[in-house]
Amino acid sequence: MAGREAPDCIGWTGAEIRACCDISFRTGMDLEAAAKFIVPVSKSSPESIMQLRAMANGKFIDAHRPGMYDINRVEARETTSGRKITLE
């Protein structure tokens, strides 16, 4: 498994990544196979994500940048960021 990349997990929450790892561990599947059993909330309920972003706009500290959360900066960040995990 050394050097292989994990499945594409862009848009996944930490809980979804943990669930994928748990499925992989418990079933003996590799992570790529286990990922097929995960539907990220960003896909299953994008409306709820947008509601939370609207609620946080200008009211909470941004988790990625200093200062208040600004919903207008999210679109730019989504096109340029993502997780990359290398398995060893």
N, C-alpha and C positions, 0 to 999 in steps of 0.2 A: 504494500500500500504506500510505501515511501514515495514522496514527490508527486503523487496524484492530487489533482484539485478536487475539492468538494463540489457537489452540485450547485447550480446557480441558485443563490438564495437572496437575490436582490428583491427588496420589498418584504422580506420575512422579518418577523419579530424574533426577539431572543427566545421566547417560549416555543415558537415554531421550529427554530433551529434545535432547541433542546428536545422537542418531540421527535424530530427526525433522527437525532442521535439515539434516543431511547428505542425507537422502532428498530433501528439498525442493530443495536446491541441485543435486544430481546429476541429478535427473529434470526439474527445471523446474516441479514442482508447487508450489502454494501450501502453506503450512504446514497448513492445515485438511485438505487432501487427503492430505498425507504422514502426518498423525497417524493416519489410518485403517490404516496399516501398522505401528503400534506397539501392542503389548500390554504395559502396565506390569506389572512384577513384583508390584505390590500387588494386581493382579487375577489374574495367572496363578499366583501361589504365595503367597497370604496366610499359609499355615501357616509357611513359612520366615521370613516377616517376624515373626510372633509368636514363633517360636523364638529369633530374634536379640534381640528385645525382652526376652524372659524371661532370656536369658543376660546381657544388659547391665544388668538391673535391680539397682541398688545397687552395681554394680561399676565403672561407667564414668562419666565426666563427661557431662552432658547437653549436646547440641549447641545447644539452644534456650534453656536457662535456666542460671543459675549452680548449681553443686552437682552431686550425683550424679544419674544417670538414675533416674527413678521411673516405672515402667510405668503406674501409676495416673493420672499426669498426661497420658499420651498421648491417651486418649480425648477429653478436653476440648479438647486442642489440635487434633485432627483435625477436629472439627466447626467450628472457628472460623478455621482458617488455610488458606492455599492460595496459589499463585503467580498473579500477574496480570502478563502481559507485553503491552505495547503496542508494535506494530510502527510504525516510522517510515520 
